C-alpha cells in the first residue's frame, strides 16, 4: 500500500490507540471474507473474490472486477478485506476526489513495482461511475496489460456508467441488498463482539425488528442506527436497547407493519380497496405506511398494475399504461425518489373511472373452460396452411372480414358448446361507454342482423376524468365480482395472489 501522508498517518495512529472513537460501522468492518454479511453467491470457493484474497497467480490469475450494488452491501468492505490479504501493493482511490493525474501516478508506480520487486498492484477505485469517459479510458492500458488488478465499485448501472471497453476487460459482480436475516446476524455480532458493544447492552426483539426495517438491507445504516440507539440507552443507564429508546435516538417512529405477516396483506388490501373506492386520500395514507415500513417498491408497483386492470380496465385504458410506466421507473430509480412515482400512479388510479368488466369477463370464460365447455374449433377457423388441410375441410367457408363492408363477417367463431355465450358485459363508466356501444353493434353484425354504426359515446354517461358514483351492483358483481374476488378470496393485495412468498 502507498505510504500515507502525515495527517492520514496521525489519524490512523490515534484511531489505533483509541479504537472506540471510530464509528461502529468501521470497528465492525469484517477482517476476512467469512465475516462478510450476505453476498454468499459471490464468496463461494473458487469465486473471483476468493481467488483475489488467496493471491492466485499464473496464466489463470484473477482479472479485474467491477462491484455493482446498492449502498451498504459491502463493496468497500470487500475491498478492505482484499487489501489485508494481498501481498503486493494495494492502492485506494475515490473517483470523487481523484482524476487522471492520480490514476496515471498509480499506474506508473505499479509498473515500477513489477519491474523492481515483482509485486503486483491492486487498485480499488470507489464510485467509478463518477469518472468521465476520458478518465475511464486512462485505466484501459493498465487493466488490459494487467499492470494493475482493478477493483471498481459503483452504485449505478455499469452498463450505462462504465465504458464498454472497461466492462469487457473486467468481471461484473452484482451485490444484493442484505436480507433481514443478514442484518439481524450483523446486529447480533455488533452487540456481542468486543469491537462493537462488547455485550454491555442487550437488544430487545422489538428494537431489533425496528432496526432491521430502518436498515432496508443496508449494513452501514443498520450499524449506524444501532450505535445511536446504544448511545441513548447508555446515557440513560438502561440495561437494554428498547423500542422506545431506539425511536427517540433515530427520530423515527416504528410503523406497525410486518412485511411477512398479516399486516403486510391487510395494508396492501386497504390500499387496493381505497383505489377501487376512489378515495385518493386513504390511498395515499396506506401507500405512505407501506413506504415508511420499508416495503419493496416493486411489490407496490405490481399491486398498482393489477388494480389498473381489475378495477379500472377499459373505463380508462391509460391506467394500465400509467401503472406499467411507474413499475419500470421504480425498478430503475428505487427509493427515495420512487415514492414520487408511486404517489403519481396511485393518485391517477384512485381518480380514474372504474370498471371490473374485464376482470369478470375472463373469470366467466375460465369458469366455462374449467367445467369442460371447450368444444372443437369450428372447421372454417382451423389452420389450413399445410398440405392436406383442404381435404379435411379446414378453412373452407371462412370469410375474410377485411373484404366485407364494416370489416365484420357474420360467421360463427366460438365452439358450439359456448356459441352465443356472453362474457364481456361493459359498463358505461368513463371510456368504456364507447366499448359498450361497439360491442352491441358487433354482436348484432356477427348474428347477421343489420345494425346502425356504433355511437362514439354512450348516451347515459359521458367519459369522465374523475370518480363518480357507479350503477347499482349487478347480480354478477354480487355473486363474485371485484368486491368478492379481490377480498378475502384472493384479489389484488391479498394472500390468494401468492405474493406472500415475496
Helices and strands as residue ranges (DSSP letters): H 6-17, G 19-21, H 24-27, G 33-35, G 40-42, H 48-54, E 64-68, H 75-85, E 89-94, H 100-117, E 121-126, G 128-130, H 133-137, H 140-144, E 148-154, H 158-161, H 164-168, E 170-174, H 180-192, E 202-203, H 205-215, H 219-235, E 240-241, H 243-250, H 262-276, H 280-292, H 297-307, I 308-312, G 313-315, H 318-333, H 338-350, H 357-370, G 379-381, G 401-403, G 405-407, G 416-418, H 432-446, H 475-478, H 482-485, G 495-497, G 499-501
